[in-house]
Structure formats: C-alpha cells, structure tokens
C-alpha cells in the first residue's frame, strides 16, 4: 500500500511541472502544465531555478484547454519566453 501511494504521488508531481527549452544563451521558452484557472506558479518555480539572479518575461501566452483539448477542456496552459538577467 505504501509503495502505491508513493508511486501515485510521483506521477502527480510529474504532471504539474513545467518544461523548458533553451532558445539561446540566456533565453528560455517555458511551457507550463494545464492548470485550472491558469496558475503561473509552475512557470515561476522553473524560471527561478533556471535564472537564480533573476529573469524578465519577454512573451507570455495562455491557451484554454491542454495539449489534449478533449480531456483537459477546463485547464489553461501558459507559455513564457524568459531572458535571464
């Protein structure tokens, strides 16, 4: 039972993480997970890890519905382009 609980928590944590791609030396594109209400907290956490001295959001986009709109119709995904200071 304990192993199943730990495994399910790890799966849930993986679903709430943002993904980042390097655009150039100090610029990153962050794609956030589908979150009800469009919370930007996952993007902020990843941006803080990528740019410990600070960052500036260059571009921000929000899309209603996740990667699979039929399943995640109520979720909002956010995409940021950031530049480290």
HUFEN-V815712 format. One record per run of one state. SS is the DSSP state (alpha for helix, beta for strand, coil for the rest). FROM is the first residue (numbers start at 0). TO is the last residue. If there is no record, write none. Layout:
SS_FROM_TO, SS_FROM_TO
This chain:
coil_0_0, alpha_1_14, coil_15_17, beta_18_21, coil_22_25, beta_26_30, coil_31_33, beta_34_35, coil_36_39, alpha_40_49, coil_50_53, beta_54_63, coil_64_73, beta_74_83, coil_84_84
